[in-house]
Amino acid sequence: MRWVFAATLSALFVLGWLIANWCGLQQDEALFLRAIDDPAHCAFSILEGRIALMIMPYVGAFKAALYVPYLKLVPADAFTLRLPMVVLVPVLAGLSLWFWSRLASGAAIAVTAALILAHPHFTIPVVLDWGPVGLQLLFTLLAFHAYRTHSYAAVGFLAGLMVWDKAVAVWVLTAVAGAAVVFYPARLRPFLHWRILLAFVLGASPYLYFRLRTPNAMAGFRTDIDLASLGPKIDALRGTLDGTAMATYLFPLPLTEHPMGLLVVFAVLAVLGFAVRRRLPAFFWTATLAALAAMLLTGGAGGSVHHHVLVWPLLGAAVCTTLAALPLPRWSLLAAIGVLAVFQVNVWTLYWEGAALGARREWTDATAPVAAHLSQPGVCPGGVYALDWGFSENLNALGRGRFQVTTIADEWWRPELPPAEAAVAAERAANPQTCLLEWADGADPFFPGIRAAAGPVLSTRPSRVFLNRRQRPTIRLYETP
């Protein structure tokens, strides 16, 4: 059996390696590097702005801290920045297999692996990690392992790190705690010790201190219950479970209908998980569904694949314990693996077709030659401004401090800029010492307000167009005369 595990982990590493080369660095994927390159402009920094602890009010700088020694050894490009996440994929798979082996027999583990580890949304969100999700999944699995070894203080510390890494971890933590109250209330008693609580506070201390220091930090973010967006969020969750969500996000693929295979499998297993009348499957399914319900009901969040996949460790355990509780003959489990393989190949075909077609512009590899050009001495002495979304964090990450791209207006997300903002954008665009960036693929801008504010002077500026690897026009740079 060990050679099967080794082959699975090796295959996932190779798959992650291929995914890492699919597309260029995306804006949100590179956001964590702001904590290294520009800590003073993060949400919370210390030592006179030299060390960032919080990148955004709900995103911590833990991943950035891990990358500091790594980035001293390698040049920054899309592949090298993803390589640690490529390595993390088989690590997560190995931890999952080890965890499932403590819950069920080999046959149930094999079917669960065919469903979870082969799922596109196990590997792709981790490799690209634009959420981020990689460390969240790692901490969740490590916490389960720590619990099984009765290392309760470690569980508390890991839970704290989850909250610091990304505050939406409360969805998973609250769901697990709530399910434990229902099914295993006695097992919560060890966590009511002051040492475990102290360990949690220690792990989450940067986030907790930031929130105490700036109590209104989340004022611009919705955290209320929102039923109005429930329909679109359910559609997005369907795309996560059936494996298609990332395909249409990465590639310009026309998805006319969703494949139903994997979605039906998850639905049937959820029903069976409660029907078998065993506490362990019911516990994991309750925790999984409660976390997803919290995501669906939270205003302004919970509607994307990088949120939904946070339940992957819970979902895998729910599937595994359900299969272990079913009185199924061995041949039926082998047949289930074959059926799942067909479903997974069907979904993965979308991704291979998309990779051959080329990534969407927000994932374009044209950012690499743009960054190389901006890194030359004397280019854009007045600064570089973006006329749309998708150019700042990724280009700054590739530049590694040699230049700084900022959006030309502070309220760039508005469809029409306020007069004061529009005047600032027009002034910056008219400055002959600045450079301006916009999309050159002919599609509509993401945020037309800032493009319209700077528009009148663009016809007077010299420009050059950068091509992606398929020689298609992608990014236009308005240069200094």
Secondary structure, DSSP 8 states (H G I E B T S, - for coil): -HHHHHHHHHHHHHHHHHHHTSS---TTTTGGGHHHH-GGGSSEEETTTTEEEEEETTEESHHHHHHHHHHTTS--SHHHHHHHHHHHHHHHHHHHHHHHHTTS-HHHHHHHHHHHTTSHHHHHHHHH-SS--HHHHHHHHHHHHHHHTT-HHHHHHHHHHHHHHBTTHHHHHHHHHHHHHHH-GGGGGGGGSHHHHHHHHHHHHHHHHHHHH-TTTTTTS--SB--TTHHHHHHHHHHHHHT-HHHHHHS-----S---HHHHHHHHHHHHHHHT--HHHHHHHHHHHHHHHHHHHBTTSS-SHHHHGGGHHHHHHHHHHHHHHS---HHHHHHHHHHHHHHHHHHHHHHHHHHHH---GGG-TTHHHHHHHHTSTTS-TT-EEESSSSSHHHHHHHHTTS--EEESSTTTTSSS--HHHHHHHHHHHH-TT-EEEEE-SSS--SSHHHHHHHHHHHTTS-EEEEE-TTS-EEEEEE---
